[in-house]
Amino acid sequence: MYVYGVMSFNDAGAYFAGSAFGRTPLIKLSPNKTVEGYIGGAVVTVVLTYLYTRLIFDKPYMVCPVEKLSFKPFFYESCEIPLVYSL
């Protein structure tokens, strides 16, 4: 799920940056791709991925291990968030 979100950030960023600022063709194989879209996609991906991970890792139910199955949504026993997830 996380990887698909990051790919969407890249695709959307490249599309909008290329549409708004694109003038220089990237490759002849695909004439609508531009250098500006490529750079815009990279910048948008880095920024939004950082914000996305900050949003996800602040939620205990996203980082705490599950030890017993429950059918209650977002149910988790209190746990200490591992240090590796603190940014």
C-alpha positions in Angstrom: 0.0 0.0 0.0 2.8 2.4 0.9 4.6 1.9 -2.4 1.5 2.5 -4.5 1.0 5.8 -2.7 4.6 6.9 -3.5 4.2 5.9 -7.1 1.0 8.0 -7.3 2.9 10.9 -5.9 5.5 10.6 -8.6 3.1 10.2 -11.5 0.9 13.1 -10.4 3.9 15.4 -9.7 5.5 14.6 -13.0 2.2 15.1 -14.9 1.4 18.5 -13.3 5.0 19.8 -13.5 5.3 18.7 -17.1 2.0 20.2 -18.0 2.7 23.5 -16.3 6.4 24.0 -17.1 7.4 21.3 -19.7 9.3 22.6 -22.7 12.4 20.3 -23.1 11.7 16.8 -24.4 13.1 14.0 -22.3 13.4 11.2 -24.9 12.3 10.7 -28.4 10.6 7.4 -27.6 7.9 9.2 -25.7 7.6 12.8 -27.0 5.2 14.1 -24.3 7.7 13.4 -21.5 9.7 16.4 -20.4 12.8 17.1 -18.3 10.8 19.6 -16.2 8.2 16.9 -15.6 10.9 14.4 -14.5 12.4 16.9 -12.1 9.0 18.0 -10.8 8.0 14.4 -10.2 11.2 13.8 -8.2 10.7 16.9 -6.0 7.0 16.2 -5.4 7.8 12.6 -4.5 10.5 13.5 -1.9 8.3 16.1 -0.2 5.1 14.2 -0.1 6.7 10.9 0.9 8.3 12.6 3.8 5.0 14.1 4.9 3.2 10.8 4.3 5.6 8.8 6.5 5.3 11.5 9.3 1.5 11.0 9.1 1.7 7.2 9.2 4.4 6.7 11.8 2.6 8.9 14.4 -0.2 6.4 14.7 0.4 3.6 17.2 -1.8 1.1 15.3 0.5 1.4 12.3 3.7 0.6 14.1 2.8 -1.6 17.0 3.1 -5.3 16.6 -0.2 -7.3 16.7 -0.1 -10.2 19.1 -3.8 -11.2 19.1 -6.4 -11.0 16.4 -9.4 -8.6 17.0 -12.2 -7.6 14.7 -12.5 -4.2 16.2 -11.2 -1.5 13.8 -8.0 0.2 14.9 -7.9 -1.9 18.1 -4.5 -2.1 19.7 -3.2 -2.6 23.1 -1.0 0.2 24.3 2.5 -0.2 23.3 5.7 1.8 23.3 6.5 3.0 19.8 9.8 1.5 18.7 12.6 4.1 18.5 13.2 3.2 14.8 9.9 4.9 13.9 10.6 8.2 15.6 11.7 10.8 13.1 
